[in-house]
Amino acid sequence: MKYKYLKQNILIGLIPLLFFTGCTEHEGTLKEQVRPVWNKISGLKGSFAFFVIGDWGWNGFKYQKEVADAMSMVSDSIEPKFIVTVGDNFQVNGIESTSDPLWMTSFENIYRTPSLLADWYPVLGNHDYKGNTQAEIDYSKISRRWRLESHYYTFVRKVNDSVSVRLIFLDTPPLVSEYYKSNGYPDIKQDTAKQIAWLKDVLSNSKENWKIVFGHHPVFSASKKHGNTPELIAKLKPLFDRYNVQYYFCGHDHDFQHLTVKDKNTNYIVTGTGGDIRPASTDSLSKFSISTPGFSIIAFHADSISVLFADTTGSIIYKTSDKCRRKM
C-alpha cells in the first residue's frame, strides 16, 4: 500500500445497548447510560430506520473495522432500511478506478455481514475529490448495494401511509472555495449554480412531512479543526430556513455534534466518526459534542424522528427526538 495507517487494536465485547425514555422535542441526554437493555434498543425495532456513517474509508485501519462490527451488531436488532455515507469514502486520496483494490479493502470486505448488505447511498467528500469521483459514480453499475448514481440526487421514502420523508444528497466539495486553490482536486470544477438551483427546486416542490439533507461539509461545526463552512452558511442555510429542512447530516469534522440555531427549525448533525476521530469542542450553538468513533441511527416513527449516536460497543451515547410537523 502507498500509505501507512496506525492500526487501532480495540476488542469489541458484548456490551449492552442503552435504554432511553421520555424524550421530548430536541431533547438530548446522557443521563440514562446506566440503564442497559440487552440485544435491543427500546422503541426502535420495527421503526423506519437507517444508519449514517462518515469519514469511514480507512482501508480497515484506525477505527473503521470496529465501527463496522458495531453497525453489524446493532443492525441485528434495528434492521436498517439502508445506509447513508456523508463522504470521505476513501482516505486519503480517493480511488483511481472502479477496479481499485480499495473497493475491497475499504468497503466490500469491511461491511460484509448480511445485515449490512442493504443499499448504500453515499455523498462525495473532499478526499474523494483527490481521486476519480466519476469512478465512485460508475461503481453503482457494478455493485448491487452502492447507489451513488450522480453527484447529487434525491428520493422519497414512505414511513407509513400518512408520513413520508424526502432525502436529499448534496455534493459539497465544489461549493468550498479553498479546493480551487490546489491542483490536488482534479474533478472539483462542477456547475455549482446548477446544483443550488436544483436544491431550491427540490425543496420548494417537496410536500413530504420530513426534509432531510446530507452533505460532507458542515454548515455549522464547533470543531477547532474545520468548524463552520462560510460558503454553506451563505448558500445552504437560507434554503434550509425557507423550506423547513429539519435535519442536515454531515461529516468532515471527525466527531459527533448536534447544533441548532435559535428560532430556526434545522438540526445540524456532524457524524464524521466512522474511522478516525479528533478532539471535540463546543460553542454557542452546541447541544452535544463528543469525540468517539461510531455511527448514527435515524429512526422515523408515526409522529416523530429519533437521531442516536452509537459508539463501537453499540451503546447509545446520545439521543435527540423531534415531533413530526404537518406537510409544508
Order of alpha helices (4+ residues) and beta strands (2+ residues): beta-beta-beta-alpha-beta-beta-alpha-beta-beta-alpha-beta-alpha-alpha-beta-beta-beta-beta-beta-beta-beta
